[in-house]
Structure formats: structure tokens, C-alpha cells
């Protein structure tokens, strides 16, 4: 019982510290934030902070890993299909989830860790997309462009759309962003995998 209480207190303290960092990063640049700012906002002592993180940068890295894990767990919590039709990326669900957690994401966007976060996002989806495309490739068919290159192109498009959407204050709905994503990548898939000139070619 004591161990469970200790674990809960630890998680609660770390969550408070993370939330403090997210909040501060929305107000000023990461480089201007001090550990004193963080412990004041989190309402914890300096010794408590150092019991969990040795530096501000270690906290930032932990925050990036926390957000990535949150997204990965969310992805695993549902089946990536629409009926019997497999989907390349569950754009609507991911964008909705990010919108619901926009405080953390927006704060991260203002930090030096933004590029690292989106590199990891792209790397994750690059692997998933390549697996999807290889399953869709007809037997004994050699695509016009190597699948690895096509997967990199699609994951880059997805990541750039996500960055643009966040920077543009999420002006379009997740459903609209999914539609725009499909318009951008479907012609590429049809051309490379199925030798079609246009997405809606018969």
C-alpha cells in the first residue's frame, strides 16, 4: 500500500512539474524559463524538483517522451480501420486528440524540443506507412518509386500539415485536415502503387 501511495505521489508531482513547464512555454521562450519559474508554478520545492530531474533540459526531454507515449497509447487504444477498409493514418482521431491536449503541444512548439518531437512523430509514422504500403503493393510488382521513399514523402506531408495546423491555431477541423491530407497523398499512392495518373482515375 505504501509503495502505491508513493508511486501516486511521484506521478502527481511529475505531472505538476510537466504542467508548469507547458504553461510557462506558452508565455515565454524556453531559454528564458528558469528552474525557479518552474518550481514556483508547480508549487513544489527545489529539492523536490531535483529529486525528479537534474536539469531543465532533462525535464524537457521527459516532457517530449511523455507526449509521444500519450499519443502512442492513444493510437493503440483503437483499431486503425474504417469498417473493413484499412486506413493509412487515423488523421481525424489524432488531430482531435492533439486538439484536446493543445496546451502541452502549443507549449512544446515554442521550445527547443519542437524539432525533436516532430522528428520522432515523423519517424514513427514513416515505419507504419511503409508497412501499410508494402501490404497494398500487388504481388511481384515493382513500384515506380521505392516504397521507402514514398513512405518518407507521406510521413513528411503528414508532419508538415500537423505543424502548419498547430501554428495556424487549428483553423480547420480535424475532419477537414483529413480530407486535405487525402487529397495530397492519394494521387502519389495511386501513381506509384497502381500506375494511375490521378487519384480518381477509373
C-alpha positions in Angstrom: 0.0 0.0 0.0 2.8 2.4 0.9 4.5 1.8 -2.4 1.3 2.5 -4.3 0.9 5.8 -2.4 4.5 6.7 -3.1 4.0 6.0 -6.8 0.8 8.1 -6.9 2.6 11.0 -5.2 5.5 10.7 -7.6 3.3 10.7 -10.7 1.3 13.6 -9.3 4.4 15.6 -8.6 5.9 14.9 -12.1 2.6 15.8 -13.7 2.5 19.1 -11.8 6.1 19.9 -13.0 5.2 19.0 -16.6 2.1 21.1 -16.5 4.1 24.0 -15.1 6.6 23.8 -18.0 3.8 23.5 -20.6 2.2 26.6 -19.1 5.4 28.7 -19.0 6.3 27.7 -22.5 3.1 29.3 -23.8 4.1 32.6 -22.1 7.8 32.9 -23.0 10.7 31.2 -24.8 12.0 28.0 -23.3 15.5 29.6 -23.0 14.1 32.3 -20.7 12.4 29.9 -18.3 14.3 29.2 -15.1 14.0 26.3 -12.7 12.8 28.8 -10.2 9.9 29.7 -12.6 9.0 26.0 -12.9 9.0 25.2 -9.2 7.0 28.4 -8.4 4.4 27.5 -11.0 4.3 23.8 -9.9 4.2 24.8 -6.2 7.0 22.4 -5.3 10.3 22.8 -3.5 13.6 23.0 -5.3 14.7 19.7 -3.6 11.6 18.1 -4.9 12.3 19.2 -8.4 15.9 17.9 -8.3 14.7 14.6 -6.9 13.0 14.0 -10.2 15.1 16.0 -12.8 18.7 17.1 -12.7 18.3 19.9 -15.3 15.6 21.9 -17.1 16.7 20.1 -20.4 16.1 16.7 -18.8 12.6 17.8 -17.9 12.0 19.0 -21.5 13.2 15.6 -22.8 10.9 13.8 -20.3 8.0 16.0 -21.4 8.6 15.2 -25.1 8.7 11.4 -24.3 5.5 11.8 -22.2 3.6 13.4 -25.0 4.8 10.8 -27.5 3.9 8.0 -25.2 0.5 9.6 -24.7 -0.1 9.7 -28.5 1.2 6.1 -29.0 -1.0 4.7 -26.3 -4.0 6.5 -27.8 -3.2 5.1 -31.2 -3.1 1.6 -29.7 -6.4 2.0 -28.0 -8.5 1.6 -31.1 -8.3 -0.5 -34.3 -7.0 1.5 -37.3 -9.8 0.5 -39.6 -12.9 2.1 -41.0 -15.2 -1.0 -41.3 -13.3 -3.4 -43.5 -11.2 -0.7 -45.1 -7.7 -0.1 -43.6 -6.6 3.4 -43.2 -3.1 4.8 -43.8 -3.1 7.2 -40.8 -6.1 7.9 -38.5 -5.8 11.6 -39.1 -9.1 12.7 -37.6 -8.6 10.9 -34.3 -5.0 12.0 -33.9 -5.8 15.7 -34.7 -8.8 15.6 -32.3 -6.6 14.1 -29.6 -3.9 16.7 -30.1 -6.5 19.5 -30.1 -7.8 18.2 -26.7 -4.2 18.3 -25.4 -3.3 21.5 -27.2 -1.8 23.2 -24.1 1.1 20.8 -23.9 1.6 20.7 -27.7 1.5 24.5 -28.1 4.0 24.9 -25.3 6.3 22.4 -26.9 6.1 24.2 -30.2 7.7 27.3 -28.6 10.6 25.2 -27.2 14.0 24.0 -28.5 12.5 20.5 -28.3 9.9 21.1 -31.0 12.1 19.8 -33.9 13.0 16.7 -31.9 9.3 16.0 -31.1 8.2 16.2 -34.7 11.2 14.2 -36.0 10.1 11.4 -33.7 6.5 11.8 -34.8 7.6 11.5 -38.5 9.9 8.6 -37.8 7.1 6.7 -36.0 4.6 7.2 -38.9 7.2 6.6 -41.5 7.6 3.0 -40.2 3.8 2.4 -40.0 3.2 3.9 -43.5 5.9 1.7 -45.1 4.4 -1.4 -43.6 0.9 -0.3 -44.9 2.2 0.3 -48.4 4.0 -3.0 -48.7 0.8 -4.7 -47.8 -1.0 -2.8 -50.5 1.6 -3.4 -53.2 0.4 -6.0 -55.7 2.4 -9.3 -55.7 5.6 -9.2 -57.8 5.0 -5.6 -58.7 7.9 -3.2 -58.6 6.7 0.3 -57.8 8.0 3.3 -59.9 9.4 4.8 -56.7 10.9 2.7 -53.9 8.3 2.2 -51.1 10.7 3.6 -48.5 10.9 6.9 -50.4 7.1 7.1 -50.9 6.6 6.4 -47.2 9.0 9.2 -46.3 7.2 11.6 -48.6 3.8 10.7 -47.0 5.0 10.9 -43.4 6.7 14.2 -44.2 3.5 15.6 -45.6 1.5 14.5 -42.6 4.0 16.0 -40.2 4.2 19.3 -42.1 0.4 19.5 -42.1 0.3 18.9 -38.4 2.9 21.7 -37.8 1.0 24.1 -40.1 -2.3 23.3 -38.4 -1.0 24.0 -34.9 0.8 27.2 -36.0 -2.4 28.3 -37.7 -4.4 28.0 -34.5 -6.1 24.9 -35.7 -8.2 26.9 -38.1 -9.6 23.8 -39.9 -11.4 20.9 -38.2 -9.7 17.5 -37.9 -12.2 16.2 -40.5 -11.2 18.9 -43.0 -7.5 18.3 -42.4 -8.0 14.6 -43.0 -9.7 15.5 -46.4 -6.8 17.8 -47.3 -4.3 15.1 -46.4 -6.1 12.5 -48.5 -6.1 14.9 -51.5 -2.4 15.4 -51.2 -1.3 11.8 -50.8 -3.8 9.7 -52.6 -2.5 10.8 -56.1 1.0 9.8 -55.1 -0.1 6.4 -53.9 -2.2 5.7 -56.9 0.6 6.8 -59.3 3.4 4.8 -57.6 1.5 1.7 -56.5 -1.3 1.4 -59.0 0.1 3.3 -62.0 -2.9 5.7 -62.0 -2.4 9.3 -63.2 -5.0 10.8 -60.8 -6.5 9.9 -57.5 -10.0 9.4 -59.0 -8.9 7.6 -62.2 -11.0 4.7 -63.2 
